[in-house]
Amino acid sequence: MTPKSSWDYAILTVRVGLGLWFFIFGLSKVIEGIPKFSRQVAAFEILKDPWNLPVAYVVPWFEILVGLGLITGWLARGASRGALGLTLLFIFVSGQAWVLGLSADCGCFGKWLTLDHGPKMALLIGQLVAVALVIATESRVNRKIFGGSQMRLP
């Protein structure tokens, strides 16, 4: 997307900011260690024991890929759908922990942000609004792979 107006720049800023958000927190989970994140996943009591580790391996790397896609704009449409899926997953998991009264740290925001259930849900709803804004403003007119470049032969 080549920005043409101030609205385009604002949407581009939201998309890149969201990409940085996913990239940084996905990378922080990988750096802190997958076994630690696996224990945090297990604390939510959604998955039985053998499935915690595969989920703990997949989610942070998927966050990193989604973040890179949003930052670079490469496969941005798929990255925005991935961000929507991750955000809805995080809202569901955090919501069920809140309802069940679990005081588990989700590890969603790495070691930088530790929030109670209310502020965490408010932050995730804000993230959902930002993702929805990016998806809603995607241009569906004249979308071509690689920006519509055409090779010309002599």
N, C-alpha and C positions, 0 to 999 in steps of 0.2 A: 504494500500500500504506500503510495506516495502522498504525503500530507498536502492538502491544498488549502485548508482553512484552519482557523484556530480550533475548531471542534475536532478536526482530524488529528491535530497535534495533541489535544487533550486525550483522545481515545488511544493514541499511540503511547502516550505517557502512562495511562492506566494499564495498557497491555504489557508494556515493558516492566512497570512496577510490579505487576502481578507475577510476571515471569521471574523477576528477581526474588520475590517472596517465596515462590515454590522452589526455586533453585537453591536458595540459601538454607531453607529449612530441610529440604531433602538431603543436601550435602552435610548439614549438621548431624542428621541421624546416621549417616554413613560414617562420619568421622568419630562420633561418640561410640559407635560400635553396634553392629547388628544384633549381637546377643542381648545387649541392654534394651534395645528397642523391642526385641522379641519378648522380654519380660514385661515391658510396658503393655504390649498387645495382649499378653496373657492375663494381665490384671483386669482387663475389661470383661473377662469371662464370656466372650461371645464364641470364640473358637475353642475346640478341644486341643489338648496339648500338642499333638504332632503337627498341627496346621499353623501354629503361631510363627514358627521359624520361616516357612516359605513366604508368608504374608510380610513378615518383617524384612525379608530380602527384596521383595518385589516393590513394595510401596515407596521406599525412599528413592530407588532408581527411577521409578515411574515419575515421581515428583521432579527429579532432576531433568529428565527428558522433556516433561511438560514445560518446565521453566525455561529450558533452552529454546524450545519451540516458540514460546511466547516472546522471549527476548529477541531472537533473531528474525522472527517472522516466517521462518521456514516451517511449513506445515502448520501454520498458525491456526487454521480452522480445526484441525485435529487436536492440536494442543489445547485450544480453548474448550473443546468437548471433554478432553481428559481432565482439565482443571475443574470443569463442572462436576464430573464424576467423583473426583477426589474430594471436592468440597462437600458434596452431598453425603459421601461416605463419612467424612469427619463429623458432619452435623449429626448424622444418625448415631455414630458410636458415642460421641460426647453426650448426646441427648439421652441415650439409654443408660449411660453411666450416671447421669444426673438423676434420672427417674429412679434407678435402683439404689441410689445413695452411695455409689462407689466413690471413693476418694482417690481413684487411680490417676496418676499423671499420664496423660495420653502420649506425651512425647511429641505432640504435634508441632510445637514451636521450638524444639530442641532445649538446650539448657538456658537459653536467653530469656525466655518468657515462661513463667509458671503462673497460671491464672486459675482462679476459682471457676466453677461451672458457669455462672452468669456472665462474667466478662468474656470468657472463652466463647460462649455461644454468640454473644454480641459481635465479637471479632469475626467469627465464622459466617454470621449473617452478612456482615459488611463485605467479606470476601465473596460470598455468593452474589451480592449485588454487583460487585466489580466484574465478576465473571459473566454475569447476565448482560451487563452493559457492553462488554467486549463482543459477546456473541450476537447481541441485537444490532450492533452497528457494523457487522461485517458486510462488506459490499458483495452482493450476489450478481451484480451486473458486470459483464465483461471480465469475469474471472477466468484467467487462463493460467495454465501451469507455466512456471518460470516467467511470469510477468508478461506473457504474450510475445516473447521474442521469437523471431522467425529467422531461420538461416537462409541466406541468399546464396545461390550458386552462381558462378560466373557463366 
